[in-house]
Amino acid sequence: MTVTSSTENSTRELGDVRVRYLVTRAALRAAKAVTEPGLEPQQRLATLMECHGTLHAARGPGIPLSFGEFRHALAGNLAALLPDGVDPLDLEGMLVVDRDGQVTEDAFDLDLEQQMLLHTLRKLDTTAGVVSDRELQSEIDQETAFTLLYKQGDQAVYEAGRSDLIRSPSGAVDDLCELRLPPLVADFYREIPYNSQFGGWWFPCPVCRWPMRIVLRKNSGALVGAVRCWHAPHADMGASYLFRPTTNTSVPELLPEPSPARPSGREAVLYPDFGDIPLAVPVAGHKAVSRGIWRYTTVPGLPELSLYDRLVDRGLKVKLWPGLDAYDLLVEAGPKRAKKVPFKVDVKDYTSAATLAKLIHAQDGDRGGAEWLVVPDYRARQVPLLSGVCEKYSMRVAAASEFGEMVCEKAGVSWT
């Protein structure tokens, strides 16, 4: 009988996380090199060869993959690049390049989520110092921005700065200068991404306000422009449009693609209002926050602020990011003139429920003291898996509308 120590299990787990990260990162960088316009052939080849080397480092010397096989695999199932014995988790069935020849949104998300998990494991495991590669940042943008806000030591400054990163992830440079952000945090606003531009124009997502992805595709022999939010749930809800490309200087105008009907009942309360069709905005004089901050501050921050606003509107007492972000929301609910029950909430929006579950394990629950994990309504299918994990740490899990309805009921008010 072989006895495996907890240290060996931890080391194996860290190793598997690193392999998944390296494979995803190699495939993502290679796909970007293949799809990014303007790269010289020698630059493209050099990047592909470097990524091929990274993949070999992840797979080990006994599991070779030829350069041609690597190139071919970029158009297929990401999990096929993993060595035997490593659980693919949510990499199974994942595509890195979509039918438009563009890097998929989910591949970007998984890369960032695995990076965050590996970064956390390295901080918690004193033996993890050997797990490093030059692609892995010591501090990712999102964590750095939080640290810079936190160092101000003022709750009001922290709330104002984080709210601005959520509500204003892009805009005119003159307007961005007016945001309530420390100078180093403001530096995370950068040029509009090249793959969100067409003819010197870009379009903000009606949900998150970040520059949407733009691709050109052939449809019945005609060239058509497609615009959709980089966050797939936003695009699926209706942030998806078409336009007719022109060779002159005219401003492109969007036509909405068919979108699902607005939900009824409790989920209608938090559902975004799409308003008017987005207008083209000039690239010149405008910037947007880095992708990491947008994806893991702006995107999950939207349901945080929406839940906060709706509960306050219904008369509940709610605090945002108490204790300089010990957790996301402190909700106090109960009948009038009775002692209120506190609900400490952390809001998470992860594409990969499995990666989030491993992150919860790595942190032994929520180190800030949250007792509830709330996911956006479009992640409601993750609740059963996450509930099984969080139960071990005395945490409960709910979709946002379910949570809102529950605390309103305890307060004796109507959610809907």
Secondary structure, 3 states (H helix, E strand, C coil): CCCCCHHHHHHHHHHHHHHHHHHHHHHHHHHHHHHCCCCCHHHHHHHHHHHHHHHHHHHCCCCCCCHHHHHHHCCCEHHHHCCCCCCCHHHCCCECECCCCCECHHHHHHHHHHHHHHHHHHHHCCCHHHCCCCCCCCCCHHHHHHHHHHCCCCHHHHHHHHHHHHHCCEEEHHHHCCCCCCHHHHCCEEECCHHHCECCEECECCCCCCECEEEEEEECCEEEEEEECCCHHHHHHCCEEEECCCCCCCCCCCEECCCCCCCCHHHHCCCCCCCCCCCCEECCCEEEECHHHHHHHHHHHHHHHHHHHHHHHCCCEEEECHHHHCCCEEEEECCCCCCCEEEEEEECCCCCHHHHHHHHHHCCCCCCCCCEEEECHHHHHHHHHHHHHHHHHCCEEEEHHHHHHHHHHHHCCCCC
